[in-house]
Amino acid sequence: MSAAFWPAAILLSLIVVAAFSLPIAAQDAEISIEPVATSVVVEDIFVAQPPKPKAKPAAPAPAKKAPAADAKKPPRGASEPPAGIPPQPEPPRTDLVPDLGLLAFRTPSLRLASVPNMLGDFFNQAGQIQATDNLTTASDLALAGGGYRLKVAENNKALPMNRCYFMYNHFHNALEADTNIAAPGSEFSSHVDRYTIGLERTFRDDLWSVDLRIPFAASQQFNSGGLAIEGGSVGNLQVTLKRLLALGDYGAVAAGLAIDAPTGSDVTGQFTTTSFTMHNQAVHLAPYIGFLRAADDRLFCQGFLQLDVPMNGNQVDYTDTVFPPGTFGTFTEQTLLYADISAGYWLCRNPYANVITGLASILEFHYTTTLSDADVVAGSVATLPQTYQFGNLLGHVDVTNVTVGLHSEWFGNTTLRVAGVFPLHNNIERPFDAEVVVSLNLYH
């Protein structure tokens, strides 16, 4: 073993001691500084260092004197090794290694990793259809079962993670229809229950992560005054790439790109003798940036700013019992901007608890707005008197929701969260009356 090992080991042990702020006291050991011998106790972290005898002051003659015979022996009862045999280090002690739960309070990166994910609020439609014969009938269109157009702030934070998760969202009165828009009281609505499974994995030294998720929903079937609409149950495959840009003692910044692939179900319908299909074909790209901050062990905040840009449109085709099939055109959705902010507070934390190790309250605000004009596809079938319109018939949309929830931490590596989402505007633009959110995350 080289002579430089022991000074390096001593220096490294002092750095470890300072980093974890753990008082290291050697039991039954003494640190003695004498002119003839020096003993240093570092076995609590690494191994004990036998003392090296120090030579007495040299005489005028070239030869040096032998080490003093009365040098103090090593601490903790260690004996001098026989001549010619190198000293054998004692096995390292493990009783002073801190618990991971304590490190979450002391190490900044682990403290940020324990910050709860955002809860979310998002539900999106593919616009509406308005069909006119003797009466004008309208209905919402649930493309991909209502599980498309990815929002990064859903059960996420600005930090790469290793996890698998499950989300349940109940949207109360999310899809609406009107049998006669000219007559008050002819509206009715239906609920949407969405289930999402996902997996996120880190790579490149935990600076990057990729998140895969796919939603499912109960199929939607309803009839409004001769207009029948049916939506499937499979949502779009959503892929999110995340890159950690900055990591400090109390915060982090991340950015990335999300892709919403059109793997979900189409929407079909029928009005009088004409059947139509809105194909799920649009690819959405969503660049985003997010931040995360935990000023102390209790208070935390985070947020995301995201664009959602459709790269192409969804074609609307029709068939008729009398006339040949055709197409109404291609409907291109609007570009959306999402702004999401969240703040929370740890009500209690106990890393030594057997079951529930933490409980936090979370409050969030979510804002969604359109950045482009609405695209409306209109047409009719041959000489039939019926006319059709597909698209966002509301035009410009602004939606503001508030989310209130509880975050619980179980067994140190599992989180269970329950929240309620409430629109702040009571108008036709709101996507639902209320929402219930339940999410389960398993970290590994």
QUIQUI-V41539 format. One record per residue. N is the residue number from 0. RES is the residue in three letters. PHI is phi as a letter, one per 20 degrees, with the letter a starting at -180 (none if undefined). NEAR is the number of other ideal C-beta (glycine too) atoms within 10 Angstrom. Layout:
n:N res:RES phi:PHI near:NEAR
n:N res:RES phi:PHI near:NEAR
This chain:
n:0 res:MET phi:none near:9
n:1 res:SER phi:f near:6
n:2 res:ALA phi:f near:7
n:3 res:ALA phi:e near:8
n:4 res:PHE phi:f near:10
n:5 res:TRP phi:f near:17
n:6 res:PRO phi:g near:10
n:7 res:ALA phi:f near:10
n:8 res:ALA phi:f near:18
n:9 res:ILE phi:f near:14
n:10 res:LEU phi:f near:10
n:11 res:LEU phi:f near:13
n:12 res:SER phi:f near:18
n:13 res:LEU phi:f near:13
n:14 res:ILE phi:f near:10
n:15 res:VAL phi:f near:14
n:16 res:VAL phi:f near:16
n:17 res:ALA phi:f near:9
n:18 res:ALA phi:f near:10
n:19 res:PHE phi:e near:16
n:20 res:SER phi:l near:8
n:21 res:LEU phi:d near:16
n:22 res:PRO phi:f near:7
n:23 res:ILE phi:d near:16
n:24 res:ALA phi:c near:9
n:25 res:ALA phi:f near:15
n:26 res:GLN phi:e near:9
n:27 res:ASP phi:l near:8
n:28 res:ALA phi:c near:18
n:29 res:GLU phi:c near:10
n:30 res:ILE phi:d near:10
n:31 res:SER phi:d near:13
n:32 res:ILE phi:d near:8
n:33 res:GLU phi:c near:12
n:34 res:PRO phi:f near:9
n:35 res:VAL phi:d near:16
n:36 res:ALA phi:b near:18
n:37 res:THR phi:c near:16
n:38 res:SER phi:c near:22
n:39 res:VAL phi:c near:20
n:40 res:VAL phi:d near:18
n:41 res:VAL phi:c near:19
n:42 res:GLU phi:f near:22
n:43 res:ASP phi:f near:20
n:44 res:ILE phi:d near:20
n:45 res:PHE phi:c near:17
n:46 res:VAL phi:c near:18
n:47 res:ALA phi:f near:20
n:48 res:GLN phi:d near:22
n:49 res:PRO phi:f near:20
n:50 res:PRO phi:f near:19
n:51 res:LYS phi:d near:13
n:52 res:PRO phi:g near:16
n:53 res:LYS phi:d near:13
n:54 res:ALA phi:f near:12
n:55 res:LYS phi:f near:13
n:56 res:PRO phi:g near:7
n:57 res:ALA phi:f near:10
n:58 res:ALA phi:f near:9
n:59 res:PRO phi:g near:4
n:60 res:ALA phi:f near:7
n:61 res:PRO phi:f near:6
n:62 res:ALA phi:f near:7
n:63 res:LYS phi:e near:11
n:64 res:LYS phi:f near:11
n:65 res:ALA phi:f near:9
n:66 res:PRO phi:f near:14
n:67 res:ALA phi:f near:15
n:68 res:ALA phi:f near:7
n:69 res:ASP phi:e near:8
n:70 res:ALA phi:f near:17
n:71 res:LYS phi:f near:15
n:72 res:LYS phi:f near:13
n:73 res:PRO phi:f near:19
n:74 res:PRO phi:f near:21
n:75 res:ARG phi:m near:15
n:76 res:GLY phi:m near:8
n:77 res:ALA phi:f near:18
n:78 res:SER phi:d near:9
n:79 res:GLU phi:f near:12
n:80 res:PRO phi:f near:11
n:81 res:PRO phi:f near:6
n:82 res:ALA phi:f near:5
n:83 res:GLY phi:n near:5
n:84 res:ILE phi:d near:7
n:85 res:PRO phi:f near:8
n:86 res:PRO phi:f near:15
n:87 res:GLN phi:e near:10
n:88 res:PRO phi:f near:14
n:89 res:GLU phi:f near:12
n:90 res:PRO phi:f near:8
n:91 res:PRO phi:f near:12
n:92 res:ARG phi:e near:13
n:93 res:THR phi:d near:6
n:94 res:ASP phi:f near:5
n:95 res:LEU phi:d near:14
n:96 res:VAL phi:f near:11
n:97 res:PRO phi:f near:12
n:98 res:ASP phi:f near:10
n:99 res:LEU phi:f near:12
n:100 res:GLY phi:f near:17
n:101 res:LEU phi:f near:14
n:102 res:LEU phi:f near:15
n:103 res:ALA phi:f near:20
n:104 res:PHE phi:e near:13
n:105 res:ARG phi:d near:14
n:106 res:THR phi:e near:16
n:107 res:PRO phi:g near:14
n:108 res:SER phi:f near:14
n:109 res:LEU phi:f near:14
n:110 res:ARG phi:f near:18
n:111 res:LEU phi:f near:23
n:112 res:ALA phi:f near:19
n:113 res:SER phi:e near:23
n:114 res:VAL phi:f near:23
n:115 res:PRO phi:f near:24
n:116 res:ASN phi:f near:23
n:117 res:MET phi:f near:30
n:118 res:LEU phi:e near:30
n:119 res:GLY phi:n near:27
n:120 res:ASP phi:a near:30
n:121 res:PHE phi:e near:23
n:122 res:PHE phi:b near:22
n:123 res:ASN phi:c near:21
n:124 res:GLN phi:d near:20
n:125 res:ALA phi:e near:25
n:126 res:GLY phi:n near:25
n:127 res:GLN phi:c near:20
n:128 res:ILE phi:d near:25
n:129 res:GLN phi:c near:20
n:130 res:ALA phi:d near:24
n:131 res:THR phi:c near:16
n:132 res:ASP phi:c near:15
n:133 res:ASN phi:f near:8
n:134 res:LEU phi:c near:16
n:135 res:THR phi:d near:18
n:136 res:THR phi:d near:21
n:137 res:ALA phi:c near:22
n:138 res:SER phi:b near:26
n:139 res:ASP phi:f near:24
n:140 res:LEU phi:d near:22
n:141 res:ALA phi:e near:28
n:142 res:LEU phi:f near:30
n:143 res:ALA phi:l near:28
n:144 res:GLY phi:m near:26
n:145 res:GLY phi:n near:30
n:146 res:GLY phi:d near:30
n:147 res:TYR phi:b near:26
n:148 res:ARG phi:m near:25
n:149 res:LEU phi:f near:27
n:150 res:LYS phi:d near:26
n:151 res:VAL phi:f near:30
n:152 res:ALA phi:f near:28
n:153 res:GLU phi:f near:25
n:154 res:ASN phi:l near:26
n:155 res:ASN phi:b near:27
n:156 res:LYS phi:b near:25
n:157 res:ALA phi:e near:28
n:158 res:LEU phi:b near:22
n:159 res:PRO phi:f near:24
n:160 res:MET phi:c near:19
n:161 res:ASN phi:d near:15
n:162 res:ARG phi:a near:20
n:163 res:CYS phi:c near:15
n:164 res:TYR phi:b near:21
n:165 res:PHE phi:c near:15
n:166 res:MET phi:c near:21
n:167 res:TYR phi:c near:14
n:168 res:ASN phi:c near:27
n:169 res:HIS phi:d near:16
n:170 res:PHE phi:d near:24
n:171 res:HIS phi:e near:14
n:172 res:ASN phi:l near:15
n:173 res:ALA phi:e near:27
n:174 res:LEU phi:d near:24
n:175 res:GLU phi:c near:19
n:176 res:ALA phi:b near:21
n:177 res:ASP phi:c near:24
n:178 res:THR phi:f near:19
n:179 res:ASN phi:b near:16
n:180 res:ILE phi:f near:16
n:181 res:ALA phi:e near:8
n:182 res:ALA phi:d near:12
n:183 res:PRO phi:f near:8
n:184 res:GLY phi:n near:8
n:185 res:SER phi:e near:16
n:186 res:GLU phi:e near:14
n:187 res:PHE phi:b near:14
n:188 res:SER phi:c near:15
n:189 res:SER phi:c near:18
n:190 res:HIS phi:e near:14
n:191 res:VAL phi:c near:24
n:192 res:ASP phi:d near:15
n:193 res:ARG phi:d near:22
n:194 res:TYR phi:c near:17
n:195 res:THR phi:c near:20
n:196 res:ILE phi:d near:13
n:197 res:GLY phi:b near:21
n:198 res:LEU phi:b near:13
n:199 res:GLU phi:c near:21
n:200 res:ARG phi:c near:15
n:201 res:THR phi:e near:17
n:202 res:PHE phi:b near:11
n:203 res:ARG phi:l near:10
n:204 res:ASP phi:m near:8
n:205 res:ASP phi:m near:15
n:206 res:LEU phi:e near:14
n:207 res:TRP phi:c near:16
n:208 res:SER phi:b near:22
n:209 res:VAL phi:c near:15
n:210 res:ASP phi:d near:23
n:211 res:LEU phi:d near:14
n:212 res:ARG phi:b near:24
n:213 res:ILE phi:b near:19
n:214 res:PRO phi:e near:25
n:215 res:PHE phi:c near:19
n:216 res:ALA phi:b near:25
n:217 res:ALA phi:f near:15
n:218 res:SER phi:f near:13
n:219 res:GLN phi:d near:23
n:220 res:GLN phi:c near:10
n:221 res:PHE phi:b near:18
n:222 res:ASN phi:c near:15
n:223 res:SER phi:c near:20
n:224 res:GLY phi:l near:20
n:225 res:GLY phi:n near:14
n:226 res:LEU phi:e near:24
n:227 res:ALA phi:d near:15
n:228 res:ILE phi:c near:24
n:229 res:GLU phi:c near:16
n:230 res:GLY phi:d near:27
n:231 res:GLY phi:f near:20
n:232 res:SER phi:d near:19
n:233 res:VAL phi:d near:17
n:234 res:GLY phi:e near:27
n:235 res:ASN phi:e near:26
n:236 res:LEU phi:f near:19
n:237 res:GLN phi:c near:26
n:238 res:VAL phi:d near:16
n:239 res:THR phi:c near:22
n:240 res:LEU phi:d near:13
n:241 res:LYS phi:c near:26
n:242 res:ARG phi:c near:14
n:243 res:LEU phi:f near:21
n:244 res:LEU phi:e near:15
n:245 res:ALA phi:b near:11
n:246 res:LEU phi:c near:16
n:247 res:GLY phi:d near:11
n:248 res:ASP phi:f near:11
n:249 res:TYR phi:c near:13
n:250 res:GLY phi:a near:19
n:251 res:ALA phi:b near:24
n:252 res:VAL phi:c near:17
n:253 res:ALA phi:c near:25
n:254 res:ALA phi:b near:18
n:255 res:GLY phi:r near:23
n:256 res:LEU phi:c near:14
n:257 res:ALA phi:d near:24
n:258 res:ILE phi:c near:16
n:259 res:ASP phi:d near:26
n:260 res:ALA phi:e near:16
n:261 res:PRO phi:f near:18
n:262 res:THR phi:e near:14
n:263 res:GLY phi:e near:25
n:264 res:SER phi:f near:24
n:265 res:ASP phi:e near:19
n:266 res:VAL phi:d near:29
n:267 res:THR phi:c near:15
n:268 res:GLY phi:a near:21
n:269 res:GLN phi:b near:17
n:270 res:PHE phi:c near:24
n:271 res:THR phi:l near:15
n:272 res:THR phi:e near:13
n:273 res:THR phi:d near:21
n:274 res:SER phi:d near:16
n:275 res:PHE phi:c near:23
n:276 res:THR phi:c near:16
n:277 res:MET phi:e near:24
n:278 res:HIS phi:e near:18
n:279 res:ASN phi:e near:23
n:280 res:GLN phi:c near:14
n:281 res:ALA phi:f near:24
n:282 res:VAL phi:d near:13
n:283 res:HIS phi:d near:23
n:284 res:LEU phi:d near:14
n:285 res:ALA phi:c near:21
n:286 res:PRO phi:f near:14
n:287 res:TYR phi:b near:24
n:288 res:ILE phi:b near:15
n:289 res:GLY phi:b near:24
n:290 res:PHE phi:c near:19
n:291 res:LEU phi:b near:25
n:292 res:ARG phi:b near:18
n:293 res:ALA phi:c near:22
n:294 res:ALA phi:f near:11
n:295 res:ASP phi:b near:10
n:296 res:ASP phi:e near:13
n:297 res:ARG phi:d near:13
n:298 res:LEU phi:e near:13
n:299 res:PHE phi:b near:25
n:300 res:CYS phi:b near:17
n:301 res:GLN phi:a near:28
n:302 res:GLY phi:a near:20
n:303 res:PHE phi:c near:26
n:304 res:LEU phi:c near:17
n:305 res:GLN phi:b near:21
n:306 res:LEU phi:d near:15
n:307 res:ASP phi:c near:25
n:308 res:VAL phi:d near:15
n:309 res:PRO phi:f near:20
n:310 res:MET phi:e near:11
n:311 res:ASN phi:b near:13
n:312 res:GLY phi:d near:16
n:313 res:ASN phi:d near:24
n:314 res:GLN phi:f near:18
n:315 res:VAL phi:d near:22
n:316 res:ASP phi:d near:15
n:317 res:TYR phi:b near:20
n:318 res:THR phi:c near:15
n:319 res:ASP phi:c near:17
n:320 res:THR phi:f near:8
n:321 res:VAL phi:d near:10
n:322 res:PHE phi:e near:14
n:323 res:PRO phi:f near:8
n:324 res:PRO phi:f near:11
n:325 res:GLY phi:a near:12
n:326 res:THR phi:c near:14
n:327 res:PHE phi:e near:19
n:328 res:GLY phi:p near:16
n:329 res:THR phi:d near:16
n:330 res:PHE phi:e near:25
n:331 res:THR phi:d near:17
n:332 res:GLU phi:f near:26
n:333 res:GLN phi:e near:20
n:334 res:THR phi:f near:15
n:335 res:LEU phi:d near:23
n:336 res:LEU phi:c near:13
n:337 res:TYR phi:d near:22
n:338 res:ALA phi:c near:15
n:339 res:ASP phi:c near:28
n:340 res:ILE phi:c near:17
n:341 res:SER phi:b near:25
n:342 res:ALA phi:b near:15
n:343 res:GLY phi:b near:23
n:344 res:TYR phi:b near:12
n:345 res:TRP phi:f near:20
n:346 res:LEU phi:f near:13
n:347 res:CYS phi:b near:12
n:348 res:ARG phi:b near:17
n:349 res:ASN phi:b near:12
n:350 res:PRO phi:f near:16
n:351 res:TYR phi:e near:9
n:352 res:ALA phi:f near:15
n:353 res:ASN phi:f near:7
n:354 res:VAL phi:c near:8
n:355 res:ILE phi:e near:13
n:356 res:THR phi:d near:22
n:357 res:GLY phi:a near:21
n:358 res:LEU phi:b near:14
n:359 res:ALA phi:c near:23
n:360 res:SER phi:d near:14
n:361 res:ILE phi:c near:21
n:362 res:LEU phi:c near:16
n:363 res:GLU phi:c near:23
n:364 res:PHE phi:c near:16
n:365 res:HIS phi:c near:26
n:366 res:TYR phi:c near:15
n:367 res:THR phi:c near:22
n:368 res:THR phi:b near:15
n:369 res:THR phi:e near:19
n:370 res:LEU phi:d near:12
n:371 res:SER phi:c near:13
n:372 res:ASP phi:f near:11
n:373 res:ALA phi:f near:17
n:374 res:ASP phi:d near:17
n:375 res:VAL phi:d near:16
n:376 res:VAL phi:e near:21
n:377 res:ALA phi:c near:12
n:378 res:GLY phi:r near:16
n:379 res:SER phi:b near:14
n:380 res:VAL phi:d near:23
n:381 res:ALA phi:l near:10
n:382 res:THR phi:e near:7
n:383 res:LEU phi:f near:15
n:384 res:PRO phi:f near:10
n:385 res:GLN phi:f near:16
n:386 res:THR phi:c near:14
n:387 res:TYR phi:c near:21
n:388 res:GLN phi:c near:18
n:389 res:PHE phi:c near:26
n:390 res:GLY phi:q near:23
n:391 res:ASN phi:e near:19
n:392 res:LEU phi:f near:14
n:393 res:LEU phi:e near:13
n:394 res:GLY phi:m near:12
n:395 res:HIS phi:f near:13
n:396 res:VAL phi:c near:16
n:397 res:ASP phi:c near:12
n:398 res:VAL phi:c near:23
n:399 res:THR phi:c near:16
n:400 res:ASN phi:c near:24
n:401 res:VAL phi:c near:14
n:402 res:THR phi:c near:22
n:403 res:VAL phi:c near:13
n:404 res:GLY phi:b near:24
n:405 res:LEU phi:d near:16
n:406 res:HIS phi:d near:23
n:407 res:SER phi:d near:17
n:408 res:GLU phi:d near:26
n:409 res:TRP phi:c near:15
n:410 res:PHE phi:l near:11
n:411 res:GLY phi:n near:16
n:412 res:ASN phi:c near:13
n:413 res:THR phi:c near:14
n:414 res:THR phi:c near:22
n:415 res:LEU phi:c near:14
n:416 res:ARG phi:c near:22
n:417 res:VAL phi:c near:14
n:418 res:ALA phi:b near:22
n:419 res:GLY phi:c near:13
n:420 res:VAL phi:d near:26
n:421 res:PHE phi:c near:14
n:422 res:PRO phi:f near:19
n:423 res:LEU phi:e near:12
n:424 res:HIS phi:d near:11
n:425 res:ASN phi:e near:8
n:426 res:ASN phi:b near:9
n:427 res:ILE phi:f near:8
n:428 res:GLU phi:f near:15
n:429 res:ARG phi:f near:19
n:430 res:PRO phi:f near:24
n:431 res:PHE phi:a near:23
n:432 res:ASP phi:e near:14
n:433 res:ALA phi:a near:15
n:434 res:GLU phi:b near:24
n:435 res:VAL phi:d near:15
n:436 res:VAL phi:d near:21
n:437 res:VAL phi:c near:15
n:438 res:SER phi:c near:23
n:439 res:LEU phi:c near:15
n:440 res:ASN phi:c near:22
n:441 res:LEU phi:d near:14
n:442 res:TYR phi:e near:16
n:443 res:HIS phi:b near:8
